[in-house]
Amino acid sequence: MSARLLAMTFDEVYLAGRDQDKLEVLKASILEETPEAKVVAAADYEGHLAEMDMIVTTTSGAGKKVLDITAVKPGCVITDVARPLDLPPEECAKRPDVLVIESGEIELPSKVRGMRDIALPENIVYACLAETIVLALEGRFEAFTVGRDTEWRKVKEIYKLGLKHGMKLAPIAGVNGVYTDEDIARVVELARERRKTWASG
């Protein structure tokens, strides 16, 4: 679903994965929905990392390394949607000139009592849990966007229902917590400095 959304927004989208045939099927499906999109399918994607302005990782690789962060362009924004994370703290620390965002968290509209510790700040939950809460509030006890073949119609519907119940995206955070404006400015400054020598290797 991430690739479908990105193809609607960005000039060019690279699909990366291990199975070229599956990538080609996904590419064809995206082009049916968004024929004007420029989509490249690349099972051998490591060589493209230095070209990317933004990377979204949505694997289910259970902690397996999916990319070499040292090969990424300075100033790249990486959104890590995977759980467990594709880029743990020790990997992120290698590139202070790259902004790595942990995605998928939702801020609830009212204080929650009695919820177990899920290693997130107070009143912040994973999007999958927020979806379950929204469906319960709507009295709909069904599987909704579970699995790989999530329908675009359902994504739009759950988004609207979340807004209806006061849900909103949580503040932008990384492996060390919420980013401040100063944190982001520091990444930008480091990226500018590193780009001065990046072209030469």
NUGUGU-970194 format. One line per 10 residues: their letters; for each residue x, y, z of C-alpha. Coordinates in nm, 3 decimals. Layout:
<rs>
a> X:Y:Z; ...
</rs>
This chain:
<rs>
msarllamtf> 0.000:0.000:0.000; 0.288:0.238:0.071; 0.413:0.206:-0.286; 0.066:0.281:-0.424; 0.038:0.597:-0.215; 0.389:0.712:-0.304; 0.322:0.663:-0.676; 0.033:0.908:-0.646; 0.258:1.172:-0.491; 0.617:1.144:-0.615
devylagrdq> 0.764:1.191:-0.964; 0.947:0.859:-0.952; 0.914:0.553:-0.728; 1.148:0.254:-0.702; 1.001:-0.074:-0.580; 1.266:-0.279:-0.400; 1.249:-0.641:-0.297; 1.406:-0.982:-0.345; 1.170:-1.124:-0.611; 1.180:-0.940:-0.944
dklevlkasi> 0.871:-1.120:-1.078; 0.660:-1.013:-0.780; 0.790:-0.657:-0.813; 0.686:-0.650:-1.180; 0.334:-0.767:-1.089; 0.309:-0.491:-0.826; 0.442:-0.235:-1.073; 0.180:-0.333:-1.333; -0.093:-0.307:-1.070; 0.024:0.040:-0.962
leetpeakvv> 0.037:0.160:-1.323; -0.323:0.045:-1.376; -0.430:0.275:-1.092; -0.180:0.556:-1.160; -0.082:0.533:-1.530; 0.114:0.860:-1.526; 0.348:0.739:-1.250; 0.711:0.653:-1.322; 0.774:0.323:-1.142; 1.095:0.119:-1.147
aaadyeghla> 1.107:-0.238:-1.013; 1.451:-0.331:-0.878; 1.538:-0.652:-0.700; 1.902:-0.537:-0.716; 1.840:-0.205:-0.542; 2.158:-0.143:-0.340; 2.313:0.050:-0.627; 2.023:0.295:-0.628; 2.042:0.395:-0.259; 2.271:0.693:-0.323
emdmivttts> 2.008:0.842:-0.559; 1.711:0.828:-0.323; 1.573:1.140:-0.154; 1.331:0.931:0.050; 1.314:0.563:0.141; 1.022:0.378:0.301; 1.088:0.035:0.450; 0.781:-0.180:0.511; 0.931:-0.525:0.549; 0.834:-0.815:0.767
gagkkvldit> 1.192:-0.935:0.778; 1.206:-0.981:1.157; 1.518:-0.773:1.204; 1.707:-0.881:0.891; 1.923:-0.609:0.734; 1.741:-0.465:0.431; 1.970:-0.177:0.334; 2.317:-0.039:0.396; 2.259:0.301:0.558; 2.618:0.402:0.485
avkpgcvitd> 2.532:0.400:0.111; 2.239:0.641:0.145; 2.253:1.001:0.016; 2.318:1.269:0.282; 1.988:1.433:0.376; 1.781:1.131:0.275; 1.466:1.077:0.482; 1.405:0.713:0.573; 1.064:0.616:0.708; 1.091:0.282:0.887
varpldlppe> 0.744:0.130:0.909; 0.867:-0.223:0.990; 0.822:-0.385:1.330; 1.073:-0.491:1.448; 1.256:-0.193:1.298; 1.463:-0.242:0.985; 1.710:0.019:1.115; 1.792:-0.029:1.484; 1.964:0.247:1.687; 2.317:0.126:1.615
ecakrpdvlv> 2.252:0.151:1.238; 2.092:0.498:1.263; 2.388:0.621:1.467; 2.618:0.559:1.168; 2.449:0.840:0.972; 2.361:1.152:1.175; 2.318:1.330:0.838; 2.016:1.110:0.751; 1.672:1.152:0.910; 1.532:0.814:1.012
iesgeielps> 1.169:0.829:1.116; 0.982:0.555:1.299; 0.640:0.556:1.136; 0.307:0.404:1.218; 0.213:0.574:1.545; -0.116:0.747:1.619; -0.203:0.992:1.898; -0.533:0.907:2.067; -0.781:1.189:2.135; -0.831:1.121:2.506
kvrgmrdial> -0.631:0.979:2.795; -0.618:0.600:2.801; -0.635:0.418:3.134; -0.537:0.060:3.206; -0.341:-0.008:2.887; -0.028:-0.219:2.918; 0.311:-0.068:2.842; 0.376:-0.103:2.468; 0.705:0.093:2.477; 0.551:0.410:2.333
penivyacla> 0.485:0.750:2.495; 0.160:0.802:2.683; -0.149:0.804:2.457; 0.051:0.700:2.151; -0.033:0.364:1.989; 0.066:0.175:1.677; -0.158:0.236:1.375; -0.282:-0.124:1.379; -0.405:-0.080:1.737; -0.561:0.258:1.651
etivlalegr> -0.748:0.089:1.367; -0.884:-0.173:1.608; -1.000:0.102:1.845; -1.174:0.288:1.562; -1.351:-0.026:1.442; -1.466:-0.102:1.799; -1.600:0.253:1.836; -1.792:0.200:1.512; -1.928:-0.134:1.634; -1.757:-0.315:1.346
feaftvgrdt> -1.596:-0.639:1.455; -1.414:-0.746:1.139; -1.069:-0.783:0.985; -1.010:-0.463:0.793; -0.666:-0.377:0.657; -0.487:-0.692:0.769; -0.251:-0.859:0.519; -0.058:-0.765:0.209; -0.349:-0.705:-0.028; -0.515:-0.413:0.149
ewrkvkeiyk> -0.778:-0.242:-0.064; -0.731:0.129:-0.133; -1.101:0.183:-0.057; -1.047:0.049:0.295; -0.741:0.268:0.353; -0.945:0.578:0.268; -1.234:0.460:0.484; -1.026:0.390:0.796; -0.847:0.723:0.751; -1.179:0.910:0.752
lglkhgmkla> -1.308:0.711:1.049; -0.988:0.787:1.242; -1.037:1.160:1.182; -1.402:1.128:1.286; -1.293:0.988:1.624; -1.019:1.247:1.680; -0.715:1.038:1.594; -0.408:1.213:1.453; -0.053:1.130:1.356; 0.188:1.121:1.648
piagvngvyt> 0.480:1.368:1.649; 0.772:1.276:1.422; 1.004:1.046:1.615; 1.315:0.836:1.567; 1.493:0.567:1.765; 1.582:0.822:2.036; 1.234:0.971:2.073; 1.050:1.272:1.928; 1.248:1.499:1.696; 1.262:1.867:1.790
dediarvvel> 1.300:2.141:1.529; 1.661:2.172:1.646; 1.722:1.800:1.589; 1.595:1.825:1.231; 1.797:2.142:1.167; 2.109:1.960:1.286; 2.048:1.671:1.042; 2.000:1.925:0.760; 2.325:2.104:0.847; 2.522:1.779:0.867
arerrktwas> 2.374:1.669:0.533; 2.476:1.997:0.367; 2.830:1.958:0.491; 2.856:1.595:0.385; 2.714:1.663:0.038; 3.015:1.884:-0.033; 3.229:1.571:-0.052; 2.961:1.311:-0.135; 3.002:1.324:-0.516; 3.368:1.222:-0.483
g> 3.280:0.926:-0.268
</rs>
